[in-house]
Amino acid sequence: DDLFRFGSEKRAKAPQDDRPCLAALVTASNHPPSIIPEKFRKDAEDDQARMLAYVDHAIREFMETASRKEWYDNTIFIFLGDHGKVL
């Protein structure tokens, strides 16, 4: 969630005109060593499920914040997984 918050702040400081813009955020939150915020530790029974809950929350929060920005309607968001592991 810190990285998504940082990305939103950086995007807000970028020129707000009609020029195309590319921004990439590369996360590795679900790879060990995992730092899971306390509020997600009780949401699931194992660290893998806890980390997924945390990642889902971070993406949801990022998209909700972005949806209130003027650049949102002219933006394509692409989320990729790095290895296709089914969780």
DSSP file (Angstrom, degrees, kcal/mol; ACC not computed):
  #  RESIDUE AA STRUCTURE BP1 BP2  ACC     N-H-->O    O-->H-N    N-H-->O    O-->H-N    TCO  KAPPA ALPHA  PHI   PSI    X-CA   Y-CA   Z-CA
    1    1 A D     >        0   0    0      0, 0.0     4,-2.3     0, 0.0     5,-0.2   0.000 360.0 360.0 360.0 -30.9    0.0    0.0    0.0
    2    2 A D  H  >  +     0   0    0      2,-0.2     4,-2.5     1,-0.2     5,-0.2   0.915 360.0  48.8 -63.3 -41.7    3.0    2.3    0.6
    3    3 A L  H  > S+     0   0    0      2,-0.2     4,-2.7     1,-0.2    -1,-0.2   0.912 111.8  48.1 -65.7 -42.7    4.1    1.9   -3.0
    4    4 A F  H  > S+     0   0    0      2,-0.2     4,-2.3     1,-0.2    -1,-0.2   0.899 112.3  49.2 -65.2 -39.1    0.7    2.6   -4.4
    5    5 A R  H  X S+     0   0    0     -4,-2.3     4,-2.2     2,-0.2    -2,-0.2   0.924 111.6  49.5 -63.8 -44.2    0.3    5.6   -2.2
    6    6 A F  H  X S+     0   0    0     -4,-2.5     4,-2.5     1,-0.2    -2,-0.2   0.916 110.6  50.7 -59.7 -44.9    3.7    6.8   -3.4
    7    7 A G  H  X S+     0   0    0     -4,-2.7     4,-2.5     1,-0.2    -2,-0.2   0.896 109.1  50.6 -62.1 -41.5    2.8    6.2   -7.0
    8    8 A S  H  X S+     0   0    0     -4,-2.3     4,-2.0     2,-0.2    -1,-0.2   0.910 111.1  48.7 -62.4 -42.2   -0.5    8.2   -6.6
    9    9 A E  H  X S+     0   0    0     -4,-2.2     4,-1.0     2,-0.2    -2,-0.2   0.907 112.0  48.6 -65.3 -41.7    1.4   11.1   -5.1
   10   10 A K  H  X S+     0   0    0     -4,-2.5     4,-0.7     1,-0.2     3,-0.5   0.908 110.9  50.7 -64.4 -41.6    4.0   11.1   -7.9
   11   11 A R  H >< S+     0   0    0     -4,-2.5     3,-0.9     1,-0.2    -1,-0.2   0.882 105.6  56.2 -64.1 -37.3    1.3   11.0  -10.6
   12   12 A A  H 3< S+     0   0    0     -4,-2.0    -1,-0.2     1,-0.2    -2,-0.2   0.791 107.3  49.8 -64.4 -27.4   -0.4   13.9   -8.9
   13   13 A K  H 3< S+     0   0    0     -4,-1.0    -1,-0.2    -3,-0.5    -2,-0.2   0.580  92.5  97.0 -87.4 -10.9    2.8   15.9   -9.3
   14   14 A A  S << S-     0   0    0     -3,-0.9     7,-0.0    -4,-0.7    -3,-0.0  -0.343  96.0 -75.2 -74.7 159.5    3.2   15.1  -13.0
   15   15 A P        -     0   0    0      0, 0.0     2,-0.7     0, 0.0    -1,-0.2  -0.294  40.0-145.5 -55.0 135.9    2.1   17.5  -15.7
   16   16 A Q        +     0   0    0     -3,-0.1     2,-0.2    -4,-0.1    -4,-0.0  -0.525  58.1 108.8-105.0  63.3   -1.7   17.4  -16.0
   17   17 A D  S    S-     0   0    0     -2,-0.7     0, 0.0     2,-0.2     0, 0.0  -0.479  85.4 -85.0-121.9-165.0   -2.1   17.9  -19.7
   18   18 A D  S    S+     0   0    0     -2,-0.2     3,-0.1     2,-0.0    -2,-0.0   0.392  83.3 119.1 -89.6   4.5   -3.1   15.8  -22.6
   19   19 A R  S    S-     0   0    0      1,-0.1    -2,-0.2    -4,-0.0     0, 0.0  -0.433  74.2-102.7 -69.5 144.0    0.3   14.3  -23.3
   20   20 A P        -     0   0    0      0, 0.0     2,-0.4     0, 0.0    -1,-0.1  -0.316  41.3-166.2 -61.5 149.9    0.6   10.5  -22.9
   21   21 A C        -     0   0    0     -3,-0.1     2,-0.5     2,-0.0    -7,-0.0  -0.998  11.3-158.6-141.2 140.7    2.1    9.3  -19.7
   22   22 A L        +     0   0    0     -2,-0.4     2,-0.4     2,-0.0     0, 0.0  -0.987  13.3 174.5-121.9 130.1    3.5    5.9  -18.6
   23   23 A A        -     0   0    0     -2,-0.5     2,-0.4     2,-0.0    -2,-0.0  -1.000   7.3-169.4-132.6 136.3    3.9    4.9  -15.0
   24   24 A A        -     0   0    0     -2,-0.4     2,-0.5     2,-0.0    -2,-0.0  -0.992   5.6-169.2-128.9 131.6    4.9    1.5  -13.8
   25   25 A L        -     0   0    0     -2,-0.4     2,-0.6     2,-0.0    -2,-0.0  -0.983   7.2-163.3-117.5 123.5    4.8    0.2  -10.2
   26   26 A V        -     0   0    0     -2,-0.5     2,-0.3   -23,-0.0    -2,-0.0  -0.926  12.2-174.2-111.0 115.0    6.6   -3.1   -9.5
   27   27 A T        +     0   0    0     -2,-0.6    -2,-0.0     1,-0.1     3,-0.0  -0.689  24.5 179.0-105.9 159.9    5.6   -4.7   -6.3
   28   28 A A    >   +     0   0    0     -2,-0.3     3,-1.8     3,-0.1    -1,-0.1  -0.039  38.0 132.1-143.2  30.6    6.9   -7.8   -4.6
   29   29 A S  T 3   +     0   0    0      1,-0.3     6,-0.3     5,-0.1    25,-0.0   0.746  68.8  55.6 -62.1 -26.3    4.7   -7.8   -1.5
   30   30 A N  T 3  S+     0   0    0      4,-0.1    -1,-0.3     2,-0.1     4,-0.1   0.246  90.9  89.4 -96.0  16.9    3.8  -11.5   -1.7
   31   31 A H  S <  S-     0   0    0     -3,-1.8    -3,-0.1     2,-0.2     0, 0.0  -0.893  85.4 -65.6-110.0 141.9    7.4  -12.7   -1.8
   32   32 A P  S    S+     0   0    0      0, 0.0    -2,-0.1     0, 0.0     2,-0.0  -0.326 113.1  54.9 -63.4 150.1    9.3  -13.6    1.4
   33   33 A P  S    S-     0   0    0      0, 0.0     2,-0.4     0, 0.0    -2,-0.2   0.399  84.7-166.8 -78.9 129.3   10.3  -12.0    3.6
   34   34 A S        -     0   0    0     -4,-0.1     2,-0.7    -2,-0.0    -4,-0.1  -0.656  15.6-162.2 -87.9 134.2    6.7  -10.9    4.0
   35   35 A I        -     0   0    0     -2,-0.4    -1,-0.0    -6,-0.3     0, 0.0  -0.924  15.5-172.5-113.7 103.6    5.8   -7.9    6.2
   36   36 A I        -     0   0    0     -2,-0.7     5,-0.1     2,-0.0    15,-0.1  -0.858  25.9-118.4-102.1 121.5    2.1   -8.2    6.8
   37   37 A P    >>  -     0   0    0      0, 0.0     3,-2.0     0, 0.0     4,-0.6  -0.233  28.1-113.4 -55.8 146.7    0.4   -5.4    8.6
   38   38 A E  H >> S+     0   0    0      1,-0.3     3,-1.3     2,-0.2     4,-0.6   0.835 112.3  63.1 -52.1 -40.5   -1.2   -6.4   11.9
   39   39 A K  H 34 S+     0   0    0      1,-0.3    -1,-0.3     2,-0.2     3,-0.1   0.694 105.5  47.1 -65.6 -16.0   -4.8   -5.8   10.8
   40   40 A F  H X4 S+     0   0    0     -3,-2.0     3,-0.7     1,-0.1     4,-0.4   0.525  92.0  79.9 -98.5  -8.0   -4.4   -8.6    8.1
   41   41 A R  H << S+     0   0    0     -3,-1.3     3,-0.3    -4,-0.6    -2,-0.2   0.766  97.0  43.0 -71.0 -24.6   -2.8  -11.1   10.4
   42   42 A K  T 3< S+     0   0    0     -4,-0.6    -1,-0.2     1,-0.2    -2,-0.1   0.459  95.8  79.3 -99.4  -0.9   -6.1  -12.2   11.9
   43   43 A D  S <  S+     0   0    0     -3,-0.7     2,-0.3     7,-0.0    -1,-0.2   0.643 102.2  19.0 -80.8 -14.7   -8.0  -12.2    8.6
   44   44 A A  S    S-     0   0    0     -4,-0.4     3,-0.0    -3,-0.3     6,-0.0  -0.926  72.2-117.7-150.5 170.5   -6.8  -15.6    7.5
   45   45 A E  S    S+     0   0    0     -2,-0.3     2,-0.3     1,-0.0    -1,-0.0   0.618  91.8  35.9 -93.5 -13.3   -5.1  -18.8    8.8
   46   46 A D  S  > S-     0   0    0      1,-0.1     4,-2.3     0, 0.0     5,-0.2  -0.948  81.1-112.5-138.8 161.6   -1.8  -18.7    6.9
   47   47 A D  H  > S+     0   0    0     -2,-0.3     4,-2.7     1,-0.2     5,-0.2   0.840 113.4  57.1 -62.4 -34.7    0.6  -16.1    5.7
   48   48 A Q  H  > S+     0   0    0      2,-0.2     4,-2.0     1,-0.2    -1,-0.2   0.937 110.8  42.6 -63.8 -45.1   -0.1  -16.7    2.0
   49   49 A A  H  > S+     0   0    0      2,-0.2     4,-2.0     1,-0.2    -2,-0.2   0.873 113.9  52.5 -67.9 -36.9   -3.8  -15.9    2.5
   50   50 A R  H  X S+     0   0    0     -4,-2.3     4,-2.2     2,-0.2    -2,-0.2   0.915 108.8  50.0 -63.2 -42.7   -3.0  -13.0    4.7
   51   51 A M  H  X S+     0   0    0     -4,-2.7     4,-2.8     1,-0.2    -2,-0.2   0.893 109.0  51.7 -65.3 -39.3   -0.7  -11.5    2.1
   52   52 A L  H  X S+     0   0    0     -4,-2.0     4,-2.8     2,-0.2    -1,-0.2   0.903 108.9  50.6 -64.1 -39.6   -3.4  -11.9   -0.6
   53   53 A A  H  X S+     0   0    0     -4,-2.0     4,-2.2     2,-0.2    -2,-0.2   0.908 112.1  48.3 -62.0 -41.0   -5.9  -10.1    1.6
   54   54 A Y  H  X S+     0   0    0     -4,-2.2     4,-2.5     2,-0.2    -2,-0.2   0.926 112.4  47.3 -65.1 -46.0   -3.3   -7.3    2.1
   55   55 A V  H  X S+     0   0    0     -4,-2.8     4,-2.5     2,-0.2     5,-0.2   0.924 111.7  50.7 -63.3 -44.7   -2.5   -7.1   -1.6
   56   56 A D  H  X S+     0   0    0     -4,-2.8     4,-2.5     1,-0.2    -1,-0.2   0.917 111.6  48.6 -57.9 -43.8   -6.2   -7.0   -2.5
   57   57 A H  H  X S+     0   0    0     -4,-2.2     4,-2.8    -5,-0.2    -2,-0.2   0.925 110.8  50.1 -62.1 -45.3   -6.8   -4.2    0.0
   58   58 A A  H  X S+     0   0    0     -4,-2.5     4,-2.2     1,-0.2    -2,-0.2   0.908 113.1  45.4 -63.2 -42.8   -3.8   -2.2   -1.3
   59   59 A I  H  X S+     0   0    0     -4,-2.5     4,-2.7     2,-0.2     5,-0.2   0.920 113.3  50.4 -66.8 -43.2   -5.0   -2.4   -4.9
   60   60 A R  H  X S+     0   0    0     -4,-2.5     4,-2.5    -5,-0.2    -2,-0.2   0.929 112.1  47.4 -59.4 -46.0   -8.6   -1.6   -3.9
   61   61 A E  H  X S+     0   0    0     -4,-2.8     4,-2.2     2,-0.2    -1,-0.2   0.906 112.2  50.3 -62.9 -42.2   -7.4    1.4   -2.0
   62   62 A F  H  X S+     0   0    0     -4,-2.2     4,-2.9    -5,-0.2    -2,-0.2   0.934 112.4  46.1 -61.0 -47.8   -5.2    2.6   -4.9
   63   63 A M  H  X S+     0   0    0     -4,-2.7     4,-2.2     2,-0.2    -2,-0.2   0.874 111.7  51.2 -67.3 -37.0   -8.0    2.3   -7.4
   64   64 A E  H  < S+     0   0    0     -4,-2.5     4,-0.4    -5,-0.2    -1,-0.2   0.907 113.4  45.3 -65.2 -40.7  -10.5    4.1   -5.2
   65   65 A T  H >< S+     0   0    0     -4,-2.2     3,-1.4    -5,-0.2    -2,-0.2   0.934 113.5  49.7 -65.6 -46.6   -8.1    6.9   -4.7
   66   66 A A  H >< S+     0   0    0     -4,-2.9     3,-2.3     1,-0.3     6,-0.3   0.858  99.9  65.6 -61.2 -36.0   -7.3    7.0   -8.4
   67   67 A S  T 3< S+     0   0    0     -4,-2.2    -1,-0.3     1,-0.3    -2,-0.2   0.677  98.1  55.0 -64.2 -15.4  -10.9    7.1   -9.3
   68   68 A R  T <  S+     0   0    0     -3,-1.4    -1,-0.3    -4,-0.4     2,-0.3   0.392  91.1  95.0 -96.2   2.8  -11.2   10.5   -7.7
   69   69 A K  S X  S-     0   0    0     -3,-2.3     3,-1.2    -4,-0.1     4,-0.4  -0.658  79.5-126.7 -95.0 150.8   -8.4   12.0   -9.8
   70   70 A E  T 3  S+     0   0    0     -2,-0.3     3,-0.4     1,-0.3     4,-0.2   0.768 108.9  56.4 -68.2 -24.1   -9.0   14.0  -13.0
   71   71 A W  T >  S+     0   0    0      1,-0.2     3,-1.1     2,-0.1    -1,-0.3   0.568  83.9  88.3 -81.5  -8.9   -6.6   11.7  -14.9
   72   72 A Y  G X  S+     0   0    0     -3,-1.2     3,-1.6    -6,-0.3    -1,-0.2   0.902  81.7  53.8 -58.9 -46.7   -8.5    8.6  -14.0
   73   73 A D  G 3  S+     0   0    0     -4,-0.4    -1,-0.3    -3,-0.4    -2,-0.1   0.662 111.1  47.3 -67.3 -14.9  -10.9    8.6  -16.9
   74   74 A N  G <  S+     0   0    0     -3,-1.1     2,-0.4    -4,-0.2    -1,-0.3  -0.050  97.8  96.4-113.1  30.2   -8.0    8.9  -19.4
   75   75 A T    <   -     0   0    0     -3,-1.6     2,-0.5     2,-0.0    -3,-0.0  -0.950  57.7-151.7-126.6 140.2   -5.9    6.1  -17.9
   76   76 A I        -     0   0    0     -2,-0.4     2,-0.5     2,-0.0    -3,-0.0  -0.954  16.1-158.0-106.7 125.1   -5.5    2.4  -18.6
   77   77 A F        -     0   0    0     -2,-0.5     2,-0.4     2,-0.0    -2,-0.0  -0.893   9.2-174.3-104.3 130.7   -4.6    0.3  -15.6
   78   78 A I        -     0   0    0     -2,-0.5     2,-0.5     2,-0.0    -2,-0.0  -0.991   4.3-168.5-127.5 124.8   -2.9   -3.1  -16.2
   79   79 A F        -     0   0    0     -2,-0.4     2,-0.4     2,-0.0    -2,-0.0  -0.960   9.8-173.8-114.6 127.4   -2.1   -5.4  -13.3
   80   80 A L        -     0   0    0     -2,-0.5     2,-0.3     2,-0.0    -2,-0.0  -0.925  17.7-139.8-121.6 144.0    0.1   -8.4  -14.0
   81   81 A G        -     0   0    0     -2,-0.4    -2,-0.0     1,-0.1     0, 0.0  -0.698  15.7-137.0 -93.2 156.2    1.1  -11.4  -11.9
   82   82 A D  S    S+     0   0    0     -2,-0.3    -1,-0.1     1,-0.1    -2,-0.0   0.614  88.2   6.1 -94.6 -10.6    4.7  -12.5  -12.0
   83   83 A H  S    S-     0   0    0      2,-0.1    -1,-0.1     0, 0.0    -2,-0.0   0.468  87.3-116.3-152.1  -0.3    4.4  -16.3  -12.2
   84   84 A G        +     0   0    0      1,-0.2     2,-0.2     0, 0.0    -3,-0.0   0.663  48.2 165.9  74.0  16.2    0.8  -17.4  -12.5
   85   85 A K        -     0   0    0      1,-0.1     2,-0.6     2,-0.0    -1,-0.2  -0.500  36.8-127.9 -66.4 130.0    0.6  -19.3   -9.2
   86   86 A V              0   0    0     -2,-0.2    -1,-0.1     1,-0.2     0, 0.0  -0.710 360.0 360.0 -84.9 119.1   -3.1  -20.0   -8.5
   87   87 A L              0   0    0     -2,-0.6    -1,-0.2   -39,-0.0   -35,-0.1   0.342 360.0 360.0-124.2 360.0   -4.0  -18.8   -5.0
